[in-house]
Amino acid sequence: QWTAVATFLYGEIAVILVLCLPFISPLRWQKIFMIPLWSKMAVFWNKTFLTIIVLLIILFLDAIREVRKYSAIQVNEKVANVNTNAIDHIQMKLFRSQRNLYISGFSLFLWLVLRRTVTLLTQLAKGMASHAALETQVNDATEAAKKYMAENERLQEALNEKGSSENKWAAEATNEKLRKEIGHLKAELQKTSNALLKADNEVTAVKKQSEGLKREYDRLMKEHERLQ
């Protein structure tokens, strides 16, 4: 059993060293953890972890018991002055029990460290993914804001051009209206001029007629005087 625990200890050391490699990012480890095989194993992960924890604690307590047992036996044998071979055998048992204590203790410690390392890698990968997503979202929002600002500027320019064109159209309509009014006034003025010319002609004709009547009157007066 202690050979199995030692093998498990070396396996833990190898896994922790691999997890701590700097050129493998947490995002890559997250992708590895998302493999279907690992997903199937994750269902039994907690039960397996607790089972191994319990076994390692039992072995650790057993190693403590063995160390205390052979330590007490060694003291008693030294007091009893037993032969050297017995003392050497007891020391060998004590050394093995101490070795088993170290193996089980380090295995228990590294198992907890391994679980914590995997948890921290997963959390770090999620944080990096969230940070990358937020950075992408910020970049997209910045690009969208730039596009909106450019579109707003184009709309402002279009509105200004439309306003200027509307002002131009209004000016043209006003000029057209003024031209129509001027034409109408010119027509009225022409009519007035024609009426005035006609009136002048009539006045001239009346003057000529009155002058003719006056000459005729003078002739008649002279004829009347001559007849008298």
Disulfide bonds with the S-S distance in Angstrom:
none
